[in-house]
């Protein structure tokens, strides 16, 4: 559906075909908010990109980190779904998702693997990542609020290269700017946007009961989509499992 078609449906649900209470601009705002909320709840908008990995080996050039700023590479980022890494520059392998808290428990001292900065006052030479212990990354962690993606262990020279990190991720919806444009959401979620916009509009006029009914429909559509998507993936896994004739 186009934005105009969605707005027309919203107006029918509101019982207002003209803009006596809700202007087109208001409803368009609610439609864009609905698209973003659907994208965030369902994680249905997906893509991938590559990032160059950096060696954390000791050097006198500059300090290096095992953490990367996500927004430098991905716009409107929501979540990482999978990450692969070109280990030792030869094999692309799927890394294990983890967290800093889990690493603290499993690998005590892992935060020190990137080393530290050492300044030699006698020679005037500064060594970055001094006493670092880099290697082949096997795990990754990320934090949306802190805008970071981290690798464990930190990459060494054999694991530094262009496009070595491949990130599969979900992203947020971009605002619709014209009536002829459509949401980039799957078509089966367009009606959920209608319900979201309707519920939001009703709340602005303090029509709580009607708004609650629209919210129930909204969350039901989102839930139905996530259940169906999970069923589809389970069916794919069954089909792809190896089997033998007995």
Residue frames as qw, qx, qy, qz and C-alpha x, y, z in Angstrom:
[[0.000, 0.886, 0.464, 0.000, 0.00, 0.00, 0.00],
 [0.336, 0.516, -0.050, 0.786, 1.06, 3.57, -0.60],
 [0.138, -0.116, -0.516, 0.837, 1.10, 6.16, 2.16],
 [0.393, -0.051, -0.130, -0.909, -2.09, 7.65, 0.74],
 [0.671, -0.177, -0.635, -0.339, -3.83, 4.27, 0.83],
 [0.469, -0.180, -0.712, 0.491, -2.71, 3.67, 4.39],
 [0.036, 0.060, 0.289, -0.955, -3.90, 7.12, 5.45],
 [0.525, -0.134, -0.367, -0.756, -7.28, 6.56, 3.78],
 [0.654, -0.237, -0.718, -0.021, -7.73, 3.31, 5.74],
 [0.299, -0.135, -0.570, 0.754, -6.73, 5.07, 8.95],
 [0.256, -0.034, 0.031, -0.966, -9.34, 7.76, 8.33],
 [0.634, -0.204, -0.561, -0.491, -12.03, 5.14, 7.71],
 [0.586, -0.242, -0.708, 0.311, -11.17, 3.49, 11.02],
 [0.155, -0.136, -0.379, 0.902, -11.27, 6.88, 12.71],
 [0.137, 0.709, 0.688, -0.078, -14.63, 7.65, 11.13],
 [0.009, 0.846, 0.004, -0.533, -13.27, 10.82, 9.63],
 [0.727, 0.416, 0.384, 0.390, -12.82, 11.10, 5.87],
 [0.227, 0.885, -0.018, 0.407, -11.92, 14.78, 6.08],
 [0.550, 0.149, -0.460, 0.681, -9.30, 16.50, 8.20],
 [0.379, -0.779, -0.199, -0.458, -11.64, 17.95, 10.82],
 [0.712, -0.691, 0.125, -0.014, -9.71, 16.53, 13.79],
 [0.717, -0.349, 0.433, 0.420, -6.58, 14.93, 12.32],
 [0.346, 0.796, -0.289, -0.404, -4.62, 16.63, 9.56],
 [0.906, 0.379, -0.181, 0.055, -2.86, 14.65, 6.87],
 [0.273, 0.677, -0.553, 0.403, 0.44, 15.79, 8.37],
 [0.548, -0.445, 0.543, -0.455, -0.50, 14.33, 11.76],
 [0.953, 0.066, 0.224, -0.193, -1.53, 10.98, 10.33],
 [0.713, 0.592, -0.335, 0.171, 1.57, 10.86, 8.12],
 [0.060, -0.645, 0.632, -0.425, 3.65, 11.29, 11.27],
 [0.747, -0.232, 0.499, -0.373, 1.83, 8.41, 12.96],
 [0.928, 0.362, -0.047, -0.075, 2.34, 6.25, 9.85],
 [0.470, 0.648, -0.517, 0.302, 6.11, 6.87, 9.94],
 [0.354, -0.502, 0.638, -0.465, 6.20, 6.14, 13.67],
 [0.907, 0.009, 0.278, -0.316, 4.28, 2.94, 12.99],
 [0.809, 0.507, -0.291, 0.067, 6.74, 1.83, 10.32],
 [0.174, 0.621, -0.641, 0.416, 9.64, 2.34, 12.71],
 [0.594, -0.339, 0.548, -0.482, 7.89, 0.52, 15.54],
 [0.957, 0.197, 0.066, -0.200, 7.06, -2.45, 13.31],
 [0.636, 0.592, -0.449, 0.209, 10.66, -2.60, 12.05],
 [0.090, -0.573, 0.656, -0.483, 11.98, -2.53, 15.61],
 [0.727, -0.196, 0.475, -0.455, 9.61, -5.19, 16.92],
 [0.945, 0.260, 0.147, -0.132, 9.86, -7.62, 14.02],
 [0.365, -0.584, 0.584, 0.430, 13.47, -6.97, 12.89],
 [0.756, 0.452, 0.473, -0.007, 12.17, -7.56, 9.37],
 [0.440, 0.884, -0.155, 0.001, 14.43, -5.11, 7.51],
 [0.808, -0.394, 0.333, 0.283, 17.74, -6.86, 6.94],
 [0.553, 0.794, -0.245, 0.054, 20.98, -6.28, 5.10],
 [0.862, -0.311, 0.079, 0.393, 24.71, -6.93, 5.37],
 [0.264, 0.930, -0.237, 0.099, 27.97, -5.06, 4.99],
 [0.870, 0.024, -0.227, 0.438, 31.70, -5.61, 5.36],
 [0.272, -0.948, 0.162, -0.039, 34.16, -3.87, 7.66],
 [0.597, 0.533, -0.503, 0.327, 37.95, -3.84, 7.53],
 [0.802, -0.559, -0.163, 0.134, 39.51, -5.45, 10.59],
 [0.139, 0.867, -0.361, 0.314, 42.49, -3.82, 12.29],
 [0.760, 0.042, -0.538, 0.362, 45.49, -5.49, 13.88],
 [0.484, -0.851, 0.026, -0.202, 45.95, -4.85, 17.58],
 [0.862, -0.005, -0.159, 0.482, 49.60, -5.94, 17.48],
 [0.422, -0.737, -0.033, 0.526, 52.11, -3.69, 19.22],
 [0.555, 0.527, 0.241, 0.596, 53.40, -0.77, 17.11],
 [0.305, -0.373, -0.156, 0.862, 54.73, 2.79, 17.29],
 [0.060, 0.340, 0.524, 0.779, 52.22, 4.09, 14.72],
 [0.412, -0.317, 0.029, -0.854, 48.96, 4.57, 16.64],
 [0.357, -0.050, 0.806, -0.468, 46.72, 2.92, 19.20],
 [0.436, -0.042, -0.708, -0.554, 44.34, 0.26, 17.87],
 [0.520, -0.107, 0.532, -0.659, 41.17, -1.18, 19.35],
 [0.064, 0.107, 0.980, 0.153, 39.22, -4.41, 19.09],
 [0.214, 0.637, 0.637, -0.378, 36.02, -2.31, 19.11],
 [0.183, 0.204, 0.505, 0.819, 34.44, -0.59, 16.10],
 [0.262, 0.319, 0.296, -0.862, 31.90, 2.24, 16.00],
 [0.422, 0.386, 0.817, 0.071, 28.80, 0.72, 14.38],
 [0.303, 0.846, 0.302, -0.320, 27.37, 4.00, 13.07],
 [0.081, -0.648, 0.504, 0.565, 30.54, 4.53, 11.01],
 [0.058, -0.140, 0.898, 0.413, 29.47, 1.58, 8.84],
 [0.067, -0.443, -0.878, -0.169, 25.72, 1.07, 9.29],
 [0.211, -0.200, 0.000, -0.957, 22.89, 3.61, 9.13],
 [0.686, -0.240, -0.016, -0.687, 19.73, 3.26, 11.26],
 [0.386, 0.190, -0.893, 0.130, 21.19, 0.16, 12.95],
 [0.734, -0.427, -0.016, -0.528, 18.91, -1.97, 15.14],
 [0.787, -0.402, 0.458, -0.100, 20.62, -5.30, 15.78],
 [0.200, 0.501, -0.806, -0.242, 23.28, -7.71, 14.55],
 [0.919, -0.004, 0.061, -0.390, 21.82, -11.07, 13.57],
 [0.957, 0.010, 0.143, 0.251, 25.02, -12.81, 12.54],
 [0.039, 0.907, -0.384, -0.167, 28.70, -12.06, 12.03],
 [0.955, 0.157, 0.070, 0.242, 31.34, -13.86, 9.97],
 [0.208, -0.875, 0.371, 0.230, 35.09, -13.30, 9.94],
 [0.776, 0.538, -0.322, 0.068, 37.87, -14.14, 7.47],
 [0.735, -0.626, 0.253, 0.064, 39.99, -16.05, 9.96],
 [0.609, -0.391, 0.490, 0.486, 43.73, -15.96, 9.22],
 [0.222, 0.587, -0.356, -0.692, 42.84, -14.44, 5.86],
 [0.078, 0.160, -0.916, -0.360, 41.76, -17.80, 4.46],
 [0.191, -0.364, -0.904, -0.115, 38.45, -19.09, 5.82],
 [0.341, -0.356, -0.018, -0.870, 35.23, -17.14, 6.38],
 [0.352, -0.221, -0.880, 0.229, 33.82, -18.50, 9.65],
 [0.407, -0.710, -0.328, -0.472, 30.75, -17.63, 11.69],
 [0.170, 0.316, -0.604, 0.711, 31.72, -16.07, 15.02],
 [0.384, -0.460, -0.782, 0.169, 30.02, -16.86, 18.32],
 [0.175, -0.732, -0.098, -0.651, 27.86, -14.08, 19.79],
 [0.572, -0.305, -0.576, 0.498, 28.71, -13.13, 23.36],
 [0.177, -0.936, -0.137, -0.270, 28.74, -10.16, 25.73],
 [0.211, 0.641, -0.514, 0.529, 31.37, -8.37, 27.77],
 [0.630, -0.465, 0.390, -0.484, 29.79, -9.76, 30.92],
 [0.995, 0.039, 0.050, -0.072, 30.07, -13.32, 29.62],
 [0.662, 0.544, -0.350, 0.379, 33.67, -12.76, 28.55],
 [0.198, -0.678, 0.475, -0.525, 34.45, -11.49, 32.06],
 [0.836, -0.289, 0.348, -0.310, 33.25, -14.82, 33.44],
 [0.969, 0.221, 0.090, 0.056, 34.75, -17.13, 30.82],
 [0.724, 0.372, -0.075, 0.576, 38.01, -15.36, 29.97],
 [0.424, -0.853, -0.116, 0.282, 39.27, -13.36, 32.92],
 [0.405, -0.561, 0.312, 0.651, 41.65, -10.63, 31.81],
 [0.559, 0.464, 0.568, 0.387, 40.39, -10.53, 28.23],
 [0.108, 0.977, 0.180, -0.038, 40.09, -6.75, 28.38],
 [0.351, -0.784, 0.374, 0.349, 43.87, -6.49, 28.69],
 [0.782, 0.152, 0.502, 0.336, 44.57, -8.39, 25.48],
 [0.433, 0.851, 0.158, 0.250, 44.73, -5.11, 23.52],
 [0.644, 0.054, -0.199, 0.737, 47.72, -4.05, 25.64],
 [0.216, -0.894, -0.250, 0.303, 48.44, -0.51, 26.73],
 [0.411, 0.850, -0.087, 0.318, 50.38, 2.62, 25.74],
 [0.765, -0.457, -0.013, 0.454, 54.01, 2.74, 26.91],
 [0.280, 0.934, -0.117, 0.189, 56.12, 5.89, 26.65],
 [0.828, -0.122, -0.111, 0.536, 59.90, 5.54, 26.92],
 [0.124, -0.980, -0.023, 0.156, 61.18, 8.78, 28.37],
 [0.551, -0.495, 0.448, 0.500, 64.80, 7.87, 27.56],
 [0.393, 0.095, 0.677, 0.614, 64.24, 7.34, 23.83],
 [0.281, 0.328, 0.018, -0.902, 61.13, 9.44, 23.40],
 [0.313, -0.004, -0.806, -0.502, 59.43, 6.54, 21.66],
 [0.595, -0.016, 0.425, -0.682, 55.80, 5.70, 22.41],
 [0.134, 0.034, -0.956, -0.258, 54.65, 2.13, 21.83],
 [0.628, -0.045, 0.059, -0.775, 50.94, 1.52, 21.37],
 [0.939, -0.038, -0.161, -0.301, 49.20, -1.75, 22.22],
 [0.164, 0.563, -0.767, 0.259, 52.31, -2.70, 24.16],
 [0.171, -0.127, 0.923, -0.320, 52.22, -6.22, 25.61],
 [0.714, 0.166, -0.006, -0.680, 49.09, -6.99, 23.56],
 [0.355, -0.101, 0.928, 0.049, 48.01, -10.57, 22.89],
 [0.609, 0.365, -0.123, -0.694, 46.09, -10.53, 19.62],
 [0.380, -0.069, 0.917, 0.103, 44.99, -13.63, 17.75],
 [0.147, -0.183, -0.760, -0.606, 42.23, -15.09, 15.60],
 [0.442, -0.088, 0.252, -0.856, 38.78, -13.74, 16.56],
 [0.155, -0.161, -0.971, -0.079, 36.26, -16.40, 17.59],
 [0.087, -0.658, -0.694, 0.280, 33.58, -14.29, 19.33],
 [0.086, 0.376, 0.161, 0.908, 31.87, -10.94, 18.88],
 [0.124, -0.608, -0.649, 0.440, 29.74, -8.64, 21.02],
 [0.105, 0.422, 0.290, 0.852, 27.79, -5.48, 20.32],
 [0.104, -0.549, -0.580, 0.593, 25.91, -2.75, 22.12],
 [0.221, 0.697, 0.498, 0.467, 23.40, -0.58, 20.26],
 [0.251, -0.947, -0.196, 0.045, 23.26, 2.15, 22.89],
 [0.491, -0.674, 0.295, 0.466, 27.06, 2.41, 23.11],
 [0.592, 0.766, -0.131, -0.213, 27.35, 2.09, 19.32],
 [0.093, -0.648, 0.748, 0.104, 30.12, -0.52, 19.41],
 [0.969, 0.152, -0.154, -0.120, 30.99, -3.88, 17.87],
 [0.282, -0.730, 0.620, -0.048, 33.80, -5.81, 19.53],
 [0.837, 0.285, -0.462, -0.071, 35.92, -8.82, 18.57],
 [0.553, -0.604, 0.551, -0.163, 37.47, -11.41, 20.88],
 [0.545, -0.535, -0.010, 0.646, 40.34, -12.01, 20.81],
 [0.177, 0.848, -0.119, -0.485, 41.64, -8.82, 19.18],
 [0.855, 0.512, 0.033, 0.080, 42.84, -9.43, 15.60],
 [0.567, -0.512, 0.373, 0.527, 46.54, -9.94, 14.95],
 [0.060, 0.546, -0.471, -0.690, 48.39, -9.20, 11.71],
 [0.060, 0.033, 0.930, 0.360, 47.11, -12.35, 9.99],
 [0.036, 0.601, 0.796, -0.064, 43.55, -11.33, 10.80],
 [0.037, 0.688, 0.107, -0.717, 43.69, -7.72, 9.65],
 [0.239, 0.046, 0.681, 0.691, 42.36, -6.90, 6.23],
 [0.363, 0.113, -0.145, -0.913, 39.75, -5.23, 4.08],
 [0.738, -0.040, -0.318, -0.594, 36.28, -6.83, 4.21],
 [0.284, 0.161, -0.913, 0.243, 37.40, -9.37, 6.84],
 [0.191, 0.228, 0.724, -0.622, 34.33, -8.64, 9.02],
 [0.246, -0.262, -0.635, -0.684, 30.95, -9.41, 7.45],
 [0.177, 0.142, 0.615, -0.755, 28.01, -8.12, 9.45],
 [0.213, -0.432, -0.750, -0.453, 24.41, -9.26, 8.94],
 [0.039, -0.183, -0.487, 0.853, 22.06, -6.81, 10.62],
 [0.042, 0.727, 0.674, 0.128, 18.59, -5.35, 10.90],
 [0.205, 0.031, -0.016, 0.978, 17.90, -1.65, 10.44],
 [0.179, 0.519, 0.522, -0.652, 15.21, 0.92, 11.09],
 [0.403, 0.651, 0.599, 0.235, 12.61, 2.16, 8.64],
 [0.223, -0.038, 0.136, 0.964, 13.20, 5.37, 6.70],
 [0.283, 0.516, 0.422, -0.690, 10.38, 7.92, 6.83],
 [0.392, 0.507, 0.671, 0.372, 7.99, 7.94, 3.89],
 [0.140, -0.373, -0.019, 0.917, 8.04, 11.38, 2.28],
 [0.318, 0.129, -0.380, -0.859, 5.36, 11.20, -0.43],
 [0.724, 0.099, 0.353, -0.585, 1.84, 9.84, -0.81],
 [0.811, 0.413, -0.309, -0.276, 2.87, 7.68, -3.77],
 [0.258, 0.474, -0.812, 0.222, 5.61, 5.92, -1.79],
 [0.862, -0.307, -0.320, -0.245, 5.08, 2.69, 0.13],
 [0.583, -0.671, 0.447, -0.100, 6.63, 1.33, 3.34],
 [0.425, 0.516, -0.740, -0.073, 9.64, -0.89, 2.74],
 [0.501, -0.208, 0.742, -0.394, 8.15, -3.35, 5.21],
 [0.062, 0.121, 0.958, 0.251, 6.82, -6.73, 4.03],
 [0.326, -0.275, -0.396, -0.813, 3.33, -6.17, 2.60],
 [0.564, -0.442, -0.694, -0.070, 1.69, -8.34, 5.27],
 [0.410, -0.381, -0.458, 0.691, 2.77, -5.75, 7.85],
 [0.031, 0.293, 0.214, 0.932, 1.21, -2.74, 6.14],
 [0.489, -0.607, -0.469, -0.414, -2.09, -3.28, 7.95],
 [0.633, -0.446, -0.413, 0.479, -0.19, -3.26, 11.23],
 [0.264, 0.025, -0.005, 0.964, 0.94, 0.27, 10.36],
 [0.302, -0.492, -0.426, -0.696, -2.71, 1.19, 9.79],
 [0.646, -0.589, -0.485, 0.008, -3.61, -0.07, 13.28],
 [0.553, -0.247, -0.255, 0.753, -0.64, 1.72, 14.88],
 [0.073, 0.202, 0.147, 0.966, -1.54, 5.05, 13.27],
 [0.453, -0.546, -0.489, -0.508, -5.20, 4.60, 14.20],
 [0.666, -0.514, -0.466, 0.273, -4.42, 3.80, 17.84],
 [0.434, -0.130, -0.139, 0.881, -2.02, 6.73, 18.16],
 [0.103, -0.353, -0.286, -0.885, -4.53, 9.15, 16.62],
 [0.562, -0.584, -0.513, -0.282, -7.31, 7.95, 18.95],
 [0.622, -0.403, -0.401, 0.538, -5.07, 8.43, 21.98],
 [0.241, 0.089, -0.002, 0.966, -4.46, 12.06, 21.00],
 [0.387, -0.378, -0.244, -0.805, -8.23, 12.62, 21.34],
 [0.274, -0.233, 0.713, -0.601, -8.43, 10.68, 24.61],
 [0.843, 0.043, -0.164, -0.511, -10.53, 7.88, 23.11],
 [0.266, -0.513, 0.802, -0.151, -8.97, 5.21, 25.26],
 [0.753, 0.092, 0.609, -0.231, -11.32, 2.28, 24.63],
 [0.757, 0.644, 0.041, -0.107, -11.16, 2.60, 20.86],
 [0.192, 0.793, -0.576, 0.041, -7.41, 3.11, 21.03],
 [0.494, -0.366, 0.771, -0.165, -6.95, -0.06, 23.10],
 [0.835, 0.335, 0.406, -0.160, -8.92, -2.04, 20.54],
 [0.588, 0.778, -0.219, -0.006, -6.64, -0.74, 17.76],
 [0.108, -0.697, 0.698, -0.121, -3.55, -1.54, 19.83],
 [0.730, -0.108, 0.654, -0.167, -4.74, -5.12, 20.35],
 [0.812, 0.556, 0.168, -0.053, -5.14, -5.52, 16.60],
 [0.287, 0.853, -0.433, 0.052, -1.70, -4.01, 16.05],
 [0.313, -0.549, 0.763, -0.138, 0.11, -6.31, 18.45],
 [0.825, 0.138, 0.520, -0.170, -1.83, -9.30, 17.12],
 [0.718, 0.693, -0.064, -0.027, -0.65, -8.60, 13.57],
 [0.101, 0.777, -0.608, 0.129, 2.96, -8.20, 14.71],
 [0.574, -0.317, 0.727, -0.203, 2.77, -11.44, 16.70],
 [0.864, 0.361, 0.317, -0.151, 1.22, -13.33, 13.77],
 [0.542, 0.780, -0.314, 0.012, 4.04, -12.17, 11.51],
 [0.105, -0.658, 0.724, -0.178, 6.79, -13.25, 13.91],
 [0.733, -0.085, 0.637, -0.223, 5.15, -16.65, 14.46],
 [0.825, 0.539, 0.134, -0.102, 4.78, -17.24, 10.72],
 [0.348, 0.800, -0.483, 0.074, 8.37, -16.22, 10.08],
 [0.374, -0.488, 0.763, -0.200, 9.58, -18.60, 12.78],
 [0.833, 0.168, 0.490, -0.193, 7.50, -21.42, 11.27],
 [0.691, 0.707, -0.139, -0.059, 8.97, -20.74, 7.84],
 [0.105, 0.731, -0.659, 0.138, 12.51, -20.93, 9.20],
 [0.602, -0.253, 0.721, -0.230, 11.75, -24.14, 11.05],
 [0.860, 0.417, 0.252, -0.154, 10.40, -25.63, 7.82],
 [0.490, 0.782, -0.385, 0.029, 13.58, -24.58, 6.00],
 [0.228, -0.597, 0.745, -0.190, 15.73, -26.19, 8.68],
 [0.791, 0.020, 0.573, -0.213, 13.81, -29.45, 8.35],
 [0.785, 0.614, 0.026, -0.077, 14.23, -29.46, 4.58],
 [0.334, 0.799, -0.481, 0.138, 17.95, -28.70, 4.81],
 [0.601, -0.515, 0.591, -0.158, 18.76, -31.35, 7.44],
 [0.300, 0.383, -0.836, -0.253, 20.77, -34.28, 6.07],
 [0.811, -0.078, 0.388, -0.430, 18.96, -37.57, 6.01],
 [0.081, 0.330, -0.900, -0.274, 19.47, -41.12, 4.76],
 [0.790, -0.032, -0.328, -0.518, 17.22, -43.87, 3.54],
 [0.405, -0.353, 0.791, -0.293, 16.88, -46.81, 5.89]]
